Amino acid sequence: DLGTLAGQPDSKVWSRRHEYERRITHDPGPDFLFDAEWVGLASTTERIYSSPDVFRERRSRTTYNHAADPLQPPQPSTTLEEGWLDVSGDERCSITSYADNPADGMFVYPQVNKKVAGDCSSTQVLTMSETYYDGSTTLGAPPSRGNPTRQRTLIADGRWSETTTSFDELGRPVKVTDPRNAETTTAYAVASGAPAMQIPTRMTVTNALGHQTVTSFHPE
């Protein structure tokens, strides 16, 4: 971005630079001109005007998993927020692990999202959440349909807030139970005589107090 500094118009006051990681995911052989490639954001650096000829910088860096297996899609596993580069102590890192199912080609299903103070090796947890899929009670179990049926958020040491969700055969949420065991249900209605998988013409959401919100849709 440009602005006026010390009477000089069009002076640089802020800039952002992105750097990327590149991987060859498939080499089709010498008969093809191009390989199949994957490109992901590796770092972002911001420079912000502080004083004449002085810019402060802050930066974030992202790493990806599956580096040893080009057939599996890279997924962001850590993002280190380095904060201001001229000071220390403002770093934090977001760490994500996944419940993959390579046999069915199912990836990018987070199982644990965690943010820690300091670098990515820190054990000082700031926030953490867990996601379980398709009714499993085992964290990290491979999903079969990919429905997040249980989600937990860490409140304090050993204390968790938990929400569960039930889905119908079409993958639509039909019941959500919140951390206080209050239930919210959703019912889907289709046109008379239509199959259940048709786009619904009415959706009724009922909360734990019995209050309903009804949404009608114009049939195609």
C-alpha positions as CSV (number, residue, x, y, z in Angstrom):
1,D,0.0,0.0,0.0
2,L,1.2,3.5,-0.8
3,G,0.7,6.7,1.2
4,T,2.3,10.1,2.0
5,L,5.2,10.0,4.4
6,A,7.2,13.1,5.3
7,G,5.6,15.0,2.5
8,Q,6.5,12.3,-0.1
9,P,3.5,10.9,-1.9
10,D,3.3,7.3,-3.1
11,S,5.6,6.2,-0.3
12,K,5.4,2.5,0.7
13,V,3.6,2.2,4.1
14,W,2.7,-1.5,4.1
15,S,3.5,-4.6,2.0
16,R,2.8,-8.3,2.1
17,R,4.8,-11.1,0.5
18,H,3.7,-14.7,0.0
19,E,6.0,-17.6,-0.5
20,Y,4.8,-21.1,-1.7
21,E,5.8,-24.7,-1.4
22,R,5.7,-26.8,-4.6
23,R,5.5,-30.6,-4.9
24,I,5.4,-32.9,-7.9
25,T,2.4,-35.2,-7.2
26,H,2.7,-37.2,-10.4
27,D,5.2,-37.6,-13.2
28,P,3.4,-38.9,-16.3
29,G,6.7,-39.7,-18.1
30,P,8.7,-38.2,-20.9
31,D,5.8,-38.1,-23.4
32,F,4.1,-35.3,-21.4
33,L,5.3,-31.7,-21.2
34,F,4.1,-31.1,-17.6
35,D,4.1,-32.9,-14.3
36,A,1.1,-32.8,-12.0
37,E,1.9,-30.3,-9.3
38,W,0.6,-29.1,-5.9
39,V,1.3,-25.6,-4.6
40,G,0.5,-24.5,-1.1
41,L,1.2,-21.3,0.9
42,A,4.4,-21.7,2.9
43,S,4.8,-18.2,4.5
44,T,3.4,-14.7,4.6
45,T,5.5,-11.7,5.6
46,E,4.0,-8.3,6.3
47,R,6.2,-5.1,6.4
48,I,4.6,-2.1,8.2
49,Y,6.1,1.4,8.2
50,S,7.4,2.3,11.7
51,S,9.7,5.4,11.1
52,P,11.7,6.8,8.3
53,D,13.5,4.0,6.5
54,V,12.4,1.5,9.2
55,F,9.7,-1.2,8.7
56,R,8.6,-3.7,11.2
57,E,7.9,-7.3,10.0
58,R,5.7,-10.1,11.2
59,R,5.5,-13.5,9.6
60,S,3.6,-16.8,9.6
61,R,4.9,-20.1,8.3
62,T,2.8,-23.2,7.3
63,T,4.0,-26.8,7.0
64,Y,2.2,-29.7,5.3
65,N,2.0,-33.4,6.0
66,H,2.4,-36.3,3.5
67,A,5.7,-35.1,2.3
68,A,7.0,-38.6,1.7
69,D,3.9,-39.8,-0.2
70,P,3.0,-37.7,-3.3
71,L,-0.1,-39.8,-3.9
72,Q,-1.7,-38.4,-0.7
73,P,-2.9,-34.7,-0.7
74,P,-0.8,-32.4,1.5
75,Q,-2.8,-31.0,4.4
76,P,-1.7,-28.1,6.6
77,S,-0.3,-29.5,9.8
78,T,1.3,-26.5,11.5
79,T,1.0,-22.7,11.2
80,L,3.6,-20.8,13.2
81,E,2.7,-17.2,13.8
82,E,6.1,-15.7,14.6
83,G,4.6,-12.3,15.4
84,W,6.8,-9.3,15.3
85,L,10.3,-10.4,14.2
86,D,12.0,-7.7,16.3
87,V,10.5,-9.0,19.6
88,S,10.2,-12.4,21.2
89,G,7.4,-14.0,23.3
90,D,4.5,-13.3,20.9
91,E,4.8,-16.5,19.0
92,R,2.0,-19.1,18.8
93,C,1.4,-22.2,16.7
94,S,-1.8,-23.8,15.3
95,I,-1.4,-27.6,15.0
96,T,-3.9,-29.9,13.1
97,S,-3.9,-33.7,12.8
98,Y,-6.3,-35.6,10.6
99,A,-8.5,-38.7,10.5
100,D,-7.6,-39.9,7.0
101,N,-9.2,-42.8,5.1
102,P,-6.8,-43.4,2.1
103,A,-8.6,-46.5,1.0
104,D,-11.7,-44.5,0.2
105,G,-9.9,-41.3,-0.8
106,M,-11.1,-39.4,2.2
107,F,-8.8,-36.6,3.4
108,V,-8.9,-33.2,5.1
109,Y,-11.0,-34.4,8.1
110,P,-9.5,-32.7,11.1
111,Q,-9.4,-34.8,14.3
112,V,-7.5,-32.4,16.6
113,N,-7.1,-28.6,16.3
114,K,-4.7,-27.2,18.8
115,K,-3.1,-23.8,19.4
116,V,-0.1,-23.5,21.7
117,A,1.9,-20.5,23.0
118,G,5.4,-20.3,21.6
119,D,6.7,-22.5,18.8
120,C,5.1,-25.7,17.5
121,S,7.0,-27.8,20.0
122,S,5.4,-26.0,23.0
123,T,3.2,-27.9,25.5
124,Q,1.4,-24.7,26.7
125,V,-2.0,-25.3,25.2
126,L,-4.2,-22.2,24.6
127,T,-7.1,-23.9,22.8
128,M,-7.9,-27.4,21.7
129,S,-10.8,-29.2,20.0
130,E,-11.4,-32.8,18.9
131,T,-13.7,-34.1,16.2
132,Y,-15.0,-37.7,15.9
133,Y,-16.7,-39.0,12.8
134,D,-19.6,-41.3,11.9
135,G,-20.5,-42.4,15.4
136,S,-17.0,-43.5,16.3
137,T,-15.8,-43.0,19.9
138,T,-12.1,-43.5,18.8
139,L,-10.3,-40.3,18.1
140,G,-8.6,-40.5,14.7
141,A,-10.7,-43.4,13.5
142,P,-11.0,-43.3,9.6
143,P,-14.3,-41.8,8.5
144,S,-16.7,-43.7,6.4
145,R,-19.1,-41.0,5.5
146,G,-17.4,-37.9,7.0
147,N,-20.2,-36.8,9.3
148,P,-18.8,-35.0,12.4
149,T,-20.9,-36.7,15.1
150,R,-19.0,-35.7,18.2
151,Q,-17.1,-32.5,18.9
152,R,-15.3,-31.6,22.1
153,T,-13.6,-28.3,23.1
154,L,-11.2,-28.1,26.0
155,I,-12.3,-25.7,28.7
156,A,-9.7,-26.3,31.4
157,D,-7.4,-29.2,32.4
158,G,-9.5,-32.3,32.1
159,R,-12.8,-30.4,31.5
160,W,-14.4,-30.5,28.1
161,S,-17.5,-29.0,26.4
162,E,-19.1,-31.6,24.1
163,T,-21.7,-31.4,21.3
164,T,-23.0,-34.4,19.4
165,T,-24.8,-34.5,16.1
166,S,-27.0,-37.1,14.4
167,F,-27.3,-37.3,10.7
168,D,-29.8,-38.9,8.3
169,E,-28.9,-41.2,5.4
170,L,-28.5,-38.2,3.2
171,G,-25.9,-36.6,5.5
172,R,-28.2,-33.9,6.9
173,P,-28.1,-33.0,10.6
174,V,-31.3,-34.1,12.3
175,K,-30.4,-33.8,16.0
176,V,-27.9,-31.7,17.8
177,T,-27.3,-32.1,21.6
178,D,-25.4,-29.2,23.2
179,P,-23.1,-29.3,26.2
180,R,-26.1,-28.9,28.5
181,N,-27.9,-31.9,27.0
182,A,-30.4,-29.6,25.3
183,E,-31.6,-31.0,22.0
184,T,-32.4,-29.3,18.7
185,T,-34.0,-31.3,16.0
186,T,-34.4,-30.7,12.3
187,A,-37.1,-32.3,10.1
188,Y,-37.1,-32.2,6.3
189,A,-40.3,-32.5,4.3
190,V,-40.6,-33.2,0.6
191,A,-43.5,-32.7,-1.8
192,S,-46.3,-35.2,-1.5
193,G,-45.4,-38.5,-3.1
194,A,-41.8,-37.4,-3.8
195,P,-38.9,-39.7,-2.8
196,A,-37.1,-38.8,0.5
197,M,-33.9,-37.8,-1.3
198,Q,-35.7,-35.0,-3.2
199,I,-34.7,-31.4,-2.3
200,P,-37.0,-30.6,0.7
201,T,-39.8,-28.1,0.4
202,R,-40.0,-27.5,4.1
203,M,-37.5,-27.6,7.0
204,T,-38.6,-27.5,10.6
205,V,-36.1,-26.7,13.4
206,T,-37.3,-27.3,17.0
207,N,-35.2,-26.2,19.9
208,A,-35.1,-27.6,23.5
209,L,-38.0,-25.4,24.5
210,G,-40.2,-26.6,21.7
211,H,-39.9,-23.4,19.7
212,Q,-40.0,-24.0,16.0
213,T,-38.5,-22.2,13.0
214,V,-40.2,-23.4,9.8
215,T,-38.6,-22.6,6.4
216,S,-40.5,-23.3,3.2
217,F,-38.7,-23.6,-0.1
218,H,-40.1,-23.1,-3.6
219,P,-40.0,-26.5,-5.4
220,E,-38.1,-26.6,-8.6
